[in-house]
Amino acid sequence: MANQPAAPTHQPVQLRGDYSHAAADYTVDQDWERYTPAEHEIWRTLYARQIRMIERYAAPEFIEGTRRLNAAPDRIPDLEATNRILEPASGWRMVAVPGLIPEDQFFAHLAHRRFPVTVWIRKPQELDYLVEPDIFHDFFGHVPLLTNPSFAKFMEAYGLAGPKAIAAGGLKMLSRLYWYMVEFGLIRTPQGLRAYGSGILSSKGETAYCIESPKPNRLAFDLERVLRTDYLIDDYQQTYFVIDSFEQLFRAAYDTDFEPLYRQFAATRGIEPGVVLPTDRPVRDQNDESGLPQKRLKKD
Ligand SMILES: [Fe+2]
């Protein structure tokens, strides 16, 4: 039995999962038979509206991954059944967990190409906002891109980087990389900017906002800049970072020695989420005809 972890968020929240039957690595049986018709109905609602959004706003690699996983639109996925598709395709498998798990366990799973997926689904009144990730966020938002070889390598490298960050006092900096590039990342495509972050693509509102709204900053990805930038957990992002390719993201993380960066910046104040620095490179969607530079040196 595992102890209930402290949530790795900046808010003291009472975790809602049942940790009483979790193994030492925080895995549980999904116990798929226990989902009620009402819970499958919540999945159906979320899936139907989000599958339409991703066709318009998601990276092609994400859409392709969603197709390959072939999840049923009308019922919560059986993780073991989907693992029979995911594992041969990517070397990754999903493991069921009760909810958020401690960072060291999370890193260990990723380093072994296991992606933790929360077993419970949100309530009907939480369709648009949820404090903790549920199975819709974890499965629909995260798992499709694990079928992309470069992104899969990045996620494994992230897991391997975890213990080193903990040892070097760099956990907060490393978690910003996950936040901005796994949860809220954008990518350039020949068709214009597209979203691939799971926090975006499991949220109806932010999926359109991150691409369409003139309000947020969209800055070219720079590893050091991301590691130094604070983030918001309870509102749409004020800044999104844009990669050119998943291989760029993997190479930046894999080829960089993070320890000197932790030494230099871990004790310094983070850059505020809405700020644009003179050294930043704003990215304009090629479909944006305004011709105006994005706002600089200014907070929302
Ligand atoms: Fe997530």
Residues whose N, C-alpha, C, O or C-beta is under 5 A from the ligand:
A	BS01	LIG	P133 S198
